[in-house]
Amino acid sequence: MEDELVGLNIEDGEETDALSLPIDPGVQKWGLDLDLGMKRFLFKFFNGMDVDRVVQGSPWTFNNHLLIIHCLKKDEDPLQAPLVFSPFWVKIHDLHPGFFSESIAIQLGPFIGKYLEYDSKQINRGLKGYLRIRVEIDVKNPLKRRKKITLSSSKFT
């Protein structure tokens, strides 16, 4: 394979034929994929850290389309898996300083979707302009740009 790459230059002109490189599935480190049709793909990862990175890094997009990630359970049919929920990081602005805590984040999460986690690193870095929480949202419903809520007789956006 190395011999096929000798003399390859990115600045060369357009080519009519693509360079075909053999890929040995036993050597791949990231995983295998299978087109299931119906706009669904099944990925198998060989390393748990890779799965965690993909799941924790979502939401992912391709060509401005949301990619919904779902980890299959044992014996779950990939064609029947519900692909309607996706995690998003949400910023909550205009909170009083006393409301920048995980307990408030847990209470605010259900207003948006299913609460997943709270970004405590953002508070520790001194960025207190907003509270950041991760929630799982039903993508069939339209996203709301703004939601007013009331906490302890005070109005927040």
Buried (B, 14 or more C-beta within 10 A) or exposed (E): EEEEEEEEEEEEEEEEEEEEEEEEEEEEEEBEEEEEEEEBEEBEBEEEEBBEEBEEEBBEEEEEEBEBBBEEEEEEEBEEBEBEBBBBBBEBEEBEEEBBBBEBBEBBBEEBBEBEBBBEEBBEEEEEEBBBBBBBBEBEEEEEEEEEEEBEEEEBE
